[in-house]
Amino acid sequence: MPDRLNDDSLADLPEGIRRPAYDRRALKTGIVHLGVGAFHRAHQAVYTDDVLGQDPRWGIVAASLRSPDTYDALQPQDGLYTLSVRSQDGEALRIIGSIRRVIVAPRATEDLLDAMADPQTRIVTLTVTEKGYCHDPATGALNEAHPDVVHDLAYLKTPRSAPGFIVEALRRRRRAGIPPFTVLTCDNLPSNGRTVKRVLTRFAELVDPDLGRFVADQVSCPSTMVDRIVPATSDQDRERIGQALGVEDAWPVVTEPFTQWVIEDRFPQGRPAWEMAGAEFVADVEPYEHMKLRLLNGSHSTLAYLGYLSGYETVADTMADPAFVRLIEGLMDEEVTPTLHMPPGADLSAYKRALIARFKNPALKHRTWQIAMDGSQKLPQRLLGTVRDRLQGGASIARLSLGVAAWMRYVTGIDEKGAPIDVRDPMATRLRELADRAGPSADALAGALFAVREIFGDDLPKDPRFTGAVTANLARLYERGAKRAVAEFAAE
Ligand code: CS2
């Protein structure tokens, strides 16, 4: 077994591998991060690593709310890990040092609350995925019947959920006269700052009406748009990167060259100068968010369901099929673009061209199955908001509805060859039951799934233009299979 990447082995890494240009021992903790997955480590942790040389106050304590995997990998490495940036031109490796410590919340609940309540902590960032907000995806309101919410309201001092941890930490700060931290969500939710604020305010109100008012009046929750494609790390990645380092890194992260972070500048307790690392600070994130969620993530989910059903393993494999490229270009140009309000100075044609190239990046093995996860939480902001805008203008939803139909076909849990699909979704069991009862009839299946209010709301199921288009596309998928359906679509 070769040595491990850590503070001691850092100096002996081969030349050409960039490493922290600051003294890690001099760092303080200014940020507590919840949800220390690959995305955080390839995005916010990198922007922060870039500015720690100028300002060592913003080191990160990062927590996993569930699994100990990241702790087990990074603790023996003093929090260090490799960032691999891959494209057709090759791979660049860099060691990131901004994470000072990893905490596994269920094992060290009090430690995490302590870190969050510490006066030095001025920002709590989050990447807990869409489902981590315990909200109703269709309305954005706190789901008060969510088992974690019910638990956390009963046991305030030992929370499980992100809202539970944040509200308890804010309660402790308030009691101790420490100003609240800024809550910075970095998940792909619609109006993510406003959504998290609403969820936290309601949660706090249920704890104590005064605390609810305090959160409403005093806690700043800027919205953000985050973008970087970060597929799950594979064993081949680990092996290749270990070889290049000459020491073992148990959990490197692999990503693309592109990165973007747009943030509303509302940080009453201060913030790192992330703009020095390329982040953009703006007054209103919404136009950027719509552009990104609808063009990138809407296309991604469409590619994931149709690509998976067509037998393609990765996004790049799917995009090697010209019919899919035409479908996605059509989706973006014809159906999404007319719904967007342009961010100032944006060049949309260049943005869309870059997206196609990013999806085609053959060096990234981004599995369609990975993106297909949690569709119930993703569909509303990725496809259905666009659908609503289109319907309001009386415009076509031919491709958007194909994406929704492919999701329906996918959550039946049986692929086109009759093999099981490992559907990962907080609603998977309910969706599967509905599908089993409906059987392989497009009408029955679509009808049963439209009734899932948390996804489709009260309006869409009543609109025959929507239900008709989705049902017709679902029938096509059953008759022809996804690959032929996409090929025919592209030929039209
Ligand atoms: C993807 C996103 O897994 C998914 O659902 O669509 O993680 C996507 O890669 C990022 O949002 C890109 O910024």
Residues whose N, C-alpha, C, O or C-beta is under 5 A from the ligand:
A	BS01	CS2	V226 D227 R228 I229 V230 N297 H300 Q370 I371
